């Protein structure tokens, strides 16, 4: 319970009257009776608010699963609490302000919100207040309750009531584009990838069919041809049709340390967020292709998710990665690859997503040779947009010339590092945060079609 502004105004005028009565003694009696009236009115208003004001019950309706960066509707339902006290015994306060205690990972601009008294008119026992909230961060969230600020009948007091209507849930990455892809073709179109159909190519036999113009002679099944003769007595050519290999294992290694903690200037998002979304998209595609998917993180948080196959494994993968965040913590791709070598029992397609620098060439040289013998490794690095901007800038003075030269030297050393890994027989890829997802899916499809696994 706290005084309202109207009570302070009444006391202020009463004090002004006291000063006036000091110079005009005939106003003393008016000052005394006005003070008594203010006291009685404030006391009565206090008692009415404390004992006879309606106590509401608050219920919140919100989806337990939210998407980062997507507006979500929240519904608050205020119900009258003293239903058995008789009609009209408890009054509805003339002013009701609501404050929903949302987590710090979400933002909204509607509070404090005012609920009109007329919503309870005509015998209605409840009022509904709706607003939208914007999740800023991924991870688990918790609504601790809702506060109501009730006004007294004469607007002299306000009563704060806390309702512990608690709700918990999870905020996932923005996977609407993943859910929108009901099939692989829809997903690839949304990510900018061209799904090219190739006949008769692949590694696994799928079916036999009649020969068509453009088919390779190497795909002709001569045994099937010898068993099939047309009505005219001539033999018809039969070709084998293949599909990309399935039931292969893909392992994602995601750096959540200092290497991907940098934020892009144009989006104000960490590179790690773009990398995580790209991995989830590629996981969906891999599961659609019949492969099993595993994932691990290193740096700030070390987490291993065991391989899963089929689309039922995607929710498990999502729940295992949705709350990962990056930090300036040190990260070691060497240690992660070494641990992966000890865990993996079969040949796998390892996709390591980080931000490699010149010094990684020497530190990773020994482990990369070991990985190459047993697995197929793709080293993915995110581009340094700021360095590329500096390298392409025309310097206007000596200081800018030094910055441009340093940026150019830094990017050149990175290119030399990737070219050295390519000469070793490793796969490398460098992409910006915006193009990472389609570039990864394109490279994955190329590997599948090439049969390198």
N, C-alpha and C positions, 0 to 999 in steps of 0.2 A: 504494500500500500504506500502510495506517495501522493503529495499534493499536486493538483492540476494547475495549469496557468491561471484559471479563473479565481482560484483561492488566493494566489499571490496578488492578483489585481485587487481583490476585495480588501486584503490586508493592507495593500499600498494606499488605497483611498482612505482606509481607516486611520493610517498613520498621518496622512495629509490633513485629515480632519483634526487629529490631535494637535498638530502644529498650529492649525488655525485657531483651535480652542485656547491655545496658550495666549494668543493675542486678543481673542474675543471670548471672555469668560462665559458669556451667555450660551456658547455652543458646547460647554462641557457636558451638560446633561444629554445633548444630542450625541456627543462622542461616546458617552457611557452606554447609552441604549443601542447605538449602532454596533458597538463592539460586542455587546451581549447578543444582539441579533445574528451577527456573523458567527459567533461561537456556537450558538444553538443550531443554526443552519448547517454549519460544517459538521457538528457532532451528529446531527440527524442524518445528514448525507453520508457520513462515514458508516454509521450503523446499518443504513439501508444497503449500501454497497457490500459491506462485509457479511451480513447475515441473509439478506433477501435477494441478492443479485443471482441471476441464473448462472449455474455452473455447467459449462458446455463439455461435451465429449467430442474429441477430435480424432478423426481417422484420416490417414493419408493413403492415397492410391498412386503408386508409381511402379513402373516396370523394374523388375530386379536386374535386368540386363540392359545396359545403356551402351551407346556408341560414342566414342570420343569425338567431340566437335559437332555433334548433332543435337539440335534442340529437342528436349523431351518434355512432354506435358505431365504436370503434377496436379493432382486433385486433392483438395482439403475439404472434408465434410464435417461441419459443425452441427452437432445434435444436442437438443436440450436434454439436460441430465436429470432433473427432478420431475419425472413424468407423473409420479404418484403423489405429488404434493398438492394436487388440486389446481384447477384452472385459475390463472391470474395471481396465485400466491407469490410466485417468484417472477420478478420483472426482468425483461430483456434490457440490458443497458443501452443507453442511447448511442454510445460509441463503442465500437469493437475494432481494435487494431490487432493484426496477426503478424507474427514473425516466425517463419519456418526456419528452424535451425539446420540448415543444409551444410554439408561438408565443405571444407575449404577447397577441395578439388573441383567444385562447381561454382558457377556464378549466375546471378540473376539481379535484375534492377527493379523489381516490383515492390520490394519491402522497404519500409513498413506499408502494409496494405490495409485498407479500411473496408470492413464488411457492413453493408447497409442493414439497418434494422428492419427495413421493409421486407427483406428476404424471409423473415420469420412471421410475416403477417398472414392473415387468412388461414390460421390454424396450422401452418407449416411447422413441423418440428425440427427441421434441419435447413441449413444453408450450404451451398457449394461454392467454393472459391477455387478457380483454376489459374495456374500460371505455368510458364515455361522456364526450364533451367538448362544451362549450357555446361556439359561436362568438359573440363579443361584437361584432365589427366586421366591416364589409365590406372586401373587397380581397384581394390575393394573400397567401398564407401559405406558410410553410416550416418543416418539421420538420427540425431539424439532426441529430438522432440519438437514441440511447437509451443511458442509463447503467445498468450493472449493478453492484451492490455484493455481492461474493461473500465468504462467511465461510469461515474455515479449519476443518479438522476439529475442533480443540480450541477453536474460537471465540475465539482470541486475536488474530487479525488479520482485516482486511477489505481486499479488493482491488477497486479501482474500475476498471471496464473500459468504455470508450466505443465504442459501435458506431455508425458513421456510416450508418445506414439513413435516408437522406434522402427526403423526400416534399414535393411542391409541389402547390398547387391554388389554388382561388379560392373565396371566400365571397361569395355573392350576396345581394341583399335577400330577405326572406321572400316568395318568389313561389309558395308552395304553393297559395295561393288562386287564383293565375293558372293554374297547371297543372291545378288541379282543375276549372276551367271548360273542359270539353272542347268545349263550343259556347258561342255568345254568350249564349243564354238561361241556361245554368248559371252563367256568370260574372256576369251582371246580377243574378240572384237572390242570389248570395253577397255582392254589394256593396250590396244594398238598393235596386237600381234596378228600377222597373217597366217591363217591355218591352211597350209598348202597340202593338198592331197596328192600322194605319189603312189602310183600303181606299181605293183610288182616289186617294191623295194622295202627293205627292212631286214630283220634278222629272224623273226619267228614266222613259221608257215601258218597261213590263215585259211586258204581255200584254193580250189581249182576253178578256172573259168576259161571261156573261149578266148582265143587270141584276138587282139585288136591292134589296129595300126598304131605304131609308136611303142609297142611293148618290146622289151629286150629279148633277143634270141636266147640269151643265157637262162631266161626264166621258163623256157619251154620244157614241159615234162614229157619226155619222149616215151616213157612207159605208158602214160595215160593216152598219148596219141596213138600208140600201137593197139590199144584196146577199143578205140572209138573210130568207127567208119560211118560216113554219112550215107544217105539214101542213094547218092550217085556213085557210091563205091569209093569215093576219095576219102582220105584221112583228114580229120579236122585237128588243127593245132590247139593244144591245151597248154596254158601257162599257169605257173604257181603264183599265187598272190600272198604277199607277206605283210606283216604289220610290225610296228616297233615292238622291241622286246618289253615284256612286262615282268612283274615280280622281281624287280631290281630294288636295291636299297639306296636311298638318298639320305645323307646326313648333313644337316645345316649346323655350322659353327658360327655363332653370332657374338661379336665383340660388344660388350656393354661397358667398356672402360673409357679411358680418356680419348681414345682414337676416334670414336664416333660421337663424342659428347658435344662437339662443336655445333653451334646453331647456324643455320643458313640465314643470310642477311635479308633475303627476299621473302621468306616464309616464317622466320623466327621459330622454326622447328629444329630440334636436334636431328642430326643425320641418323642417329639410332632409330628414331621413330619411322623414318622412311625405309630403313633397312628391315625393320621388323615387319612392316606392312608388305614389303616385297617378298619376304620369306613366307609369310602366310599365304600370299597369292600363289607362289610357286608350289607350296605344299598342297594347295587345292588341286592344282594342275597335275602334280605328281600322283596324288591319290586317284585322280580321274584316269590316269594312264595305267593304273594297276600296280604302281610301285609302293613299297613301304617307306615311310618317312620317319626319321628320327631327328632330334634337335638338341643342341646344347648351347649354353652361354658361358662366357668366361670374362673376367674383369671384375666388375663390381659384385656380381652374383654368379656363382657357379651352379649350373643346373643342367641335369641330363634327363632327357625324355626318351624312353625306349621306343624302338621302331613299332609303328602301327600301320596296318594295311586296311584299305577300304575307306569309304566316306565316313564311316562311324568313328574313325580315328581322328578326324579333323576337329571335332569339339574337344577331345582330349588334348590335342596339340594347342588349340586356342586357349584352353584353361591353363595350360602349362607355361604359356608365353605372354599372356595379356598384361600382366602386372610388372613385367621387366622394364627397368629404366636404366639410363646411363648415368655415369658420374665421372669426375676426374680421377677415379681410381686407376692404378696401373693394371695393364692387361698383358698377357703373354700368349701369343698364338703358338709359340713353341710348346709350352706346357699343355695347351689344349690338344694340339695334334698328337703329342706323345701319349696323352691319356686316351685319345681316340684309337690309336694303334693297339693299345692294350685291351680295348673293349670290343672293337669290331672283329667278328669272326669270319665274315665273308666280304668279298670284294664289293666296294660301295663307291658311290659318287659323292665325294665330299665337297661341299660348297662352303668356303670360309669367307665370311663377310667382315671386312675391317677397313682400315685406312693405312696402307703400307707406306713406309718411308725408306730412304736409302739405307739406313742402318739395319733394316730387316734382311737385306740380302745376305749378309754374313751370318747373322744370328739364326736364320732359318735354313741355311744351305744344307746342313747335315740331316735335319729332320725331313726336309722336302724330298731328298733322295730316297729315304726309307718309305715315305708315303707313296711315292711314285711306283715303287715296285709292287705294291699290294693293292692300291686303290687308284681311282681317277680323281684328281684334285683340281678344283677350280678356285682360283684366288681372285676375290672380288674386292675392289677398292673404290671408294667414293671419291669423286673429283673434288679438288680444292678450288671452289669457284672464286674465292677472293684472290688466290694466287694467280689464277688465269686472268682475272681482270687486271691485276697489276702488271702481269707480263705483257699484256696486249696494249697497255696504256702508253701514250706518247709522253715522255717526261718533259716537264716544263722548267725544271731546275736540277741542280746537282743532287739534292736529296731524293727527288723522285726518280732520278736516273739510277741511283744506288738501289732503291726499292725495286725498280723494274728489273735490274740485273739480278738481284737476289731471287726474285720470284721466278725469273726465267731459268736460272741455274737449278732451283729447287724442282721445277717441273721436269727439266731435262734429266735430272738424276732419277726421278720416279720412272720416266719412260725407259731409261737404261735398265732399271731394275726389272721392269715387266718384260722387256725384250730378253734379258738374261734368263728369266724363268721360262719363257717360251722356247728358247734354245735347249733348255733342259728337258723339254717335252711336257711341260705343265701347261695348264689352261689359265689364262689371265683375262680379266675384264675390268674396265674402268668406266664408270657411269656416274652421272649426276643424280641427285636425290629424286628429281622428277622422272627421269627415264630409267631408273634402276629396275623397277618391276617388269616392264616389257622387255628390257634387255636381258634380264635373268631368264625369263620364260623362253625367249628366243634361243638363248644359248643352251638351255636344257633340251629343247626340241631338236636342236642341231645335234647334240650329243646322242639323243635317242635314235635319230635317223642314221647317224654314222656308225652305230654299233660298236663304239669304242669301249663300252662296258662289257 
